[in-house]
Amino acid sequence: MNGMPKVLVVDNGERAPESALSAELAGMGYASVTAPFETADDVLALIPSPAAVVLQMPRQAAWAERRRFLDLARRLRRNLADSGTPVIITGGVTGAATMLQNELSERAVAALDG
């Protein structure tokens, strides 16, 4: 992949063109890798130091599926805490890129202040 910072997008494997974050992320200067939930750990092992991980939970997810995403988010946040990699949960594409941009901007400002 190119030298752009990478963002891992994890979803349930059902992708519709209108829910793709790749174009928005590219516009923000990020390359994205989208992986289904079941392969998130394997793909994350292949991406050294991702800029962020976005868990794209389906809007109409049943409680069991929501729980899986929340558990994954909790585990990833714990595992990625030392690297400072943000783990963001979103319920679809709406607002996901903005949330990511805000999170990364906050971290960049904090690094400058630190």
N, C-alpha and C positions, 0 to 999 in steps of 0.2 A: 504494500500500500504506500501511498505518497507520504510526504513529510507533514501533512496536516495533523493536528491533534485528533485522536480517535475518541468517539463516543460509542459505547455499546448500548444498543437499544434492544431490550428483551420484551417479547410479546408472547401471545398464546399460539402463535403460528398462523393465525388467520389474518391475512393482510389485505386490506383494500387500498387502492391507490390514494384515496382521499385521507387515509390515516397514516400515510408515510411521512416520517420526519426527515428523511434524507435530504430533500430539497431545502427545507428550512435550515437544517444544520449546515449544509454546504454553503448556504448564503451567509452563515455566521462564521465560516472559516473552519468548520469541523468535517472530518470524514466520519461516516457512520457505518457501523456493522450491526445488522439486525439479526437476532438469533431467537429461536423459539425458547420458551421457558426451560424446557428439559435439557438444553445444551448450553445454558448460560455459563456454568462453571467452566466447561471445556473451552468455550470461545474466549472467556475472560483470561484463561491461562495463556492464550495465544496473543493477547493484546498487552504489551508491556505498558504499564502506567497509563490507562485510559484517562482522558480528561474528565469523564463522567460516565455514569451508568444510569440509563433511563429505563424504568420499568413501566411499560405501556400496558396498563391493565385495561381490559375491555370495559367500556361504559356500562354495559348490561351484565356484568359478571355476577354469577351466583356467589353466595357467601363462601363456599368451599374454594372457589377460584381466587376470590379476593384474599382469603386467608393464605393461600399459597404465595401470592405476590407479596403480601405483608411479611410473611416469614422469610422469604428470600431477601427482601429489603433489609430486614433486621440483621440477617446473617452477613449480607454484603457490607452493610455499614460497619459492622464489627470487624470484618476481615480487611476492609479498606481504610479503616480509621487512621492508621499510621501514615498512609500515603496522602490523606486529605482528599481522596476522590469522592465527589458527591454522588449519592445514590438518590435519584428523584423518582417518585411514583407519580404517574399521571393516569387519568381516566380517559385517554384518547389523545388525539393530536392537538386539540384546542388548548392553547396555553403552554404546551410542553416546551416548545422552543423558548418562549419568554421566561418560563421558570428556570430553564437551564442557563440562559443568558444572565439572569439575575444572580443565580447561585455562583456562577463562575466569576462574574464581575465582583461580587462580594468577597470571594476568596482572593482575587487579585489585589483588591484594595487592602484587605487584611494582611497580605504578604508584604505589601509596601510599608504598612504601618509597623509591622513586626520587626 
